[in-house]
Amino acid sequence: MASPYYTTATIVRQALLKIDSGLDDSEINIFIAMAESTVEAITGTQAWRTSFNAEKWGIIRRLSTNMAAIMCMAYDVTEFTTTSQATLTADIIWAQIELDMTILKSVDVVKYLKSAS
């Protein structure tokens, strides 16, 4: 498995404070790889793999991070105190994922992101 390109296990842990402490970085990296390949499928490119510019491509990082975070949540939701707390967190993350995926479906947005930084 390739190293993460757009986000890291540390960033995912920061995005989701209630992450299962049993998940180590290598396991989170598996979720990150799945998230990043989804982002690449949506945008139709791997253009930003060689030199990731987090300032310009923040949406790529945010989407990859949120997708990996929600996979970590699904792994074990018992870190949350209540079901409603887990549900609310998942709903907020999922709303951001949907928004980012909608934005990245725009050919103009992807064209801009692929342009020289």
C-alpha positions as CSV (number, residue, x, y, z in Angstrom):
1,M,0.0,0.0,0.0
2,A,1.3,3.5,-0.9
3,S,1.8,6.1,1.7
4,P,-1.0,8.6,2.2
5,Y,-0.7,11.6,-0.2
6,Y,-3.3,14.1,1.0
7,T,-3.8,13.5,4.7
8,T,-2.2,11.7,7.6
9,A,-3.3,9.6,10.5
10,T,-2.5,12.5,12.8
11,I,-4.8,14.8,10.9
12,V,-7.6,12.2,10.9
13,R,-7.2,11.8,14.7
14,Q,-7.5,15.5,15.1
15,A,-10.6,15.6,12.9
16,L,-12.2,12.9,15.0
17,L,-11.3,13.3,18.6
18,K,-13.2,10.2,19.6
19,I,-11.2,7.7,17.6
20,D,-10.8,4.1,18.7
21,S,-7.5,4.0,20.6
22,G,-7.0,0.5,19.3
23,L,-6.5,1.8,15.8
24,D,-2.9,2.3,15.0
25,D,-1.5,4.6,12.2
26,S,-1.1,1.7,9.8
27,E,-4.8,0.8,10.1
28,I,-5.9,4.4,9.7
29,N,-3.6,4.6,6.6
30,I,-5.7,1.8,5.1
31,F,-8.8,4.0,5.5
32,I,-6.9,7.0,4.1
33,A,-5.9,5.0,1.0
34,M,-9.5,4.1,0.4
35,A,-10.6,7.7,0.9
36,E,-7.8,9.1,-1.4
37,S,-8.6,6.6,-4.2
38,T,-12.2,7.7,-4.0
39,V,-11.2,11.3,-4.3
40,E,-9.0,10.4,-7.3
41,A,-12.0,8.6,-8.9
42,I,-14.3,11.5,-8.4
43,T,-11.8,14.0,-9.8
44,G,-10.4,11.7,-12.5
45,T,-6.8,12.6,-11.6
46,Q,-3.9,11.9,-9.4
47,A,-2.3,15.2,-10.4
48,W,-1.6,16.3,-6.9
49,R,0.3,13.2,-5.7
50,T,3.7,14.5,-6.7
51,S,3.7,17.8,-4.8
52,F,0.7,18.3,-2.6
53,N,-0.1,22.0,-2.0
54,A,-2.4,21.9,1.1
55,E,-3.1,25.6,0.7
56,K,-4.5,25.3,-2.8
57,W,-5.9,21.8,-2.5
58,G,-7.4,22.1,1.0
59,I,-10.7,20.6,-0.3
60,I,-8.8,17.4,-1.3
61,R,-7.2,17.1,2.2
62,R,-10.5,17.8,3.9
63,L,-12.5,15.3,1.9
64,S,-9.8,12.6,2.3
65,T,-9.6,13.3,6.1
66,N,-13.3,13.3,6.6
67,M,-13.8,10.1,4.6
68,A,-11.1,8.3,6.6
69,A,-12.5,9.7,9.8
70,I,-16.0,8.3,9.1
71,M,-14.5,4.9,8.3
72,C,-12.6,5.1,11.7
73,M,-15.9,5.9,13.4
74,A,-17.6,2.9,11.7
75,Y,-14.8,0.7,12.9
76,D,-15.8,1.3,16.5
77,V,-18.4,3.8,17.7
78,T,-18.1,2.8,21.4
79,E,-15.6,5.7,21.9
80,F,-18.6,8.0,21.9
81,T,-20.5,8.5,25.2
82,T,-24.0,8.2,23.6
83,T,-25.5,7.0,20.3
84,S,-26.8,10.5,19.7
85,Q,-23.3,12.0,20.0
86,A,-22.0,9.5,17.5
87,T,-24.9,10.1,15.2
88,L,-24.5,13.9,15.3
89,T,-20.8,13.6,14.7
90,A,-21.3,11.3,11.7
91,D,-24.0,13.5,10.3
92,I,-21.8,16.6,10.4
93,I,-18.9,14.8,8.8
94,W,-21.1,13.2,6.2
95,A,-22.6,16.6,5.3
96,Q,-19.1,18.0,4.7
97,I,-18.2,14.9,2.6
98,E,-21.3,15.4,0.4
99,L,-20.6,19.1,-0.1
100,D,-17.0,18.4,-1.0
101,M,-17.9,15.6,-3.4
102,T,-20.5,17.9,-5.1
103,I,-17.9,20.7,-5.5
104,L,-15.3,18.3,-6.9
105,K,-17.8,17.0,-9.5
106,S,-17.4,20.4,-11.2
107,V,-15.1,20.2,-14.2
108,D,-14.1,23.8,-13.7
109,V,-13.1,23.2,-10.1
110,V,-11.0,20.2,-11.0
111,K,-9.4,22.1,-13.9
112,Y,-8.5,24.9,-11.5
113,L,-7.1,22.4,-8.9
114,K,-5.0,20.7,-11.6
115,S,-3.6,24.0,-12.9
116,A,-0.1,25.0,-11.8
117,S,0.1,26.1,-8.2
